[in-house]
Amino acid sequence: MQSYHLTTSLQSQILSGLRISKELLLEEVTLLLLKHQLAEYKMEIMYFEKKYQQDFAAFEREFQSNSASFEIENDWLAWKFAEESWAYWQNLLQQAHQ
């Protein structure tokens, strides 16, 4: 993969040619990265919902009421992390829309 080195002057020239300010570019890239994070966690959530044929709340109730295998416990941890991470990034997106 080829790497690039953009001087400040070259960056300014490119942004000017694209008719976009540094501030707007930073805002757009930040929103793009935020949406990428949301999509990553949503895909993981959907994977677990399909695997267990239920949402996280139902899965967690079953998990807490039964003794679980190592695999199920690992899935619970990963799914819980995905749910909490998705909620965190979703909250940031909502704040961005205010």
N, C-alpha and C positions, 0 to 999 in steps of 0.2 A: 504494500500500500504506500503510495507516495504521500509525503507530508508537505505541507505548505507553510510558508512563513509570510504573514501579511503585516507589512509595516503600517503604521498609523496613517501615513499618506495614501497607501494603496487601499486600506480599509475605507477611508473617506471617499476616495475616487469610486470605489465599487458601490458604496451606499448612495452616493450622489447619482450615479448612473441608474440605480434602481429606484431612485426618488423615495428613499426611506431614511429616517433619522436613526441615530444610534439608540435613542430612547425607545422608539417604536420597534426597532429590531429586537432589542432586549425584551420588551414586553411580549412580542410575538413568539420568540424562542422560549421564553419562560412558560407561556401558556401551552405551547406545543409539548414541552417536557412534562408539564403537569398532566396533560391529557394522555401522554404516553404512559405515565405511571398508573393512572386510573385504568387504562386499557390492560396493562399487564396484570394488575390485581384482579380485575373483573374476569379475565380469562382463567386465572387460577381458581377463583370462586366458582365459575361455571364448570370447570373440570370436576371439582369436588361435588357440586350439586348433581352432576350427571352420574358420577361414580356411585354416590349414595342415594340417588333418587329422592332428595329432600333438601330443604334449605338448612343453613347453619344452625338456626335456633332448634329445629327438630333434632338434628344430628347431635348437638350439644346436650340436649335433654337425655337422649339415649346413652350417650357417652358417659354422662355423670351418674346414671342409674345402674349401669352394668360394669362389670370388670372388662377391660378392653385389652386387646392384643397390642403388642408393640407397634405394629403397622397402623392400627386405628388411632393410637395415641399420637403417633407422628403426624398422621393426617389431621387430627384435631388441632394440634399445635400450628401446623402450616396453614390450615383453613382459618383458624382464629387470627393469625397474623395477617393473612390476606384481607379478611373482613375489616380488621382494625385499620390497616394501612389504606384500604380503599376509602373508608369513612374519613380518614385524616385528609387524604388528597381531595376528596369530594368537598369537604368543608372549605379547603383553600380555594377551590374553583368557585364555590358559591360566594366566598368573600370577594373574589376577583370580579364577580358580576354585579356587586353592589355599587 
